């Protein structure tokens, strides 16, 4: 799969809150490093993320590539499951396996503006 297809499918899976579509883009032992959720296997991360999500709208800004790595910059207009808006701009950096699937995804954004609302929701 080429990088443009990978990014398009990944962002589509996020927008649709589809954990199966998201994890299908990962190698079997693929992991996600998230500033909110910590480091988790992709198969655990996406169900947790989507359980905390009422809706999301994504706007892709740019994709950057280097051998074995792809970074995609996008706006994530996230609405938490309790209805609280929690938008942010993010760069996801994917380390790719030899077969082109994601082996490790590093999610990079400032959690400060939304962390309190996210924690409050998870405590309820």
Number of C-alpha atoms within 10 A of each C-alpha: 9 8 17 12 10 16 19 11 16 19 20 16 19 20 18 15 20 15 19 13 16 21 23 17 20 25 18 14 11 21 23 24 19 16 14 15 11 10 16 16 17 27 19 14 20 22 17 14 16 19 12 18 19 15 17 19 15 16 13 15 12 10 16 11 12 8 7 12 18 20 20 19 17 18 16 19 17 21 17 23 17 15 13 15 18 18 17 15 16 17 17 20 21 23 21 20 15 10 10 17 21 27 22 23 22 17 18 15 14 12 13 8 11 17 14 11 16 19 11 10 15 13 7 6
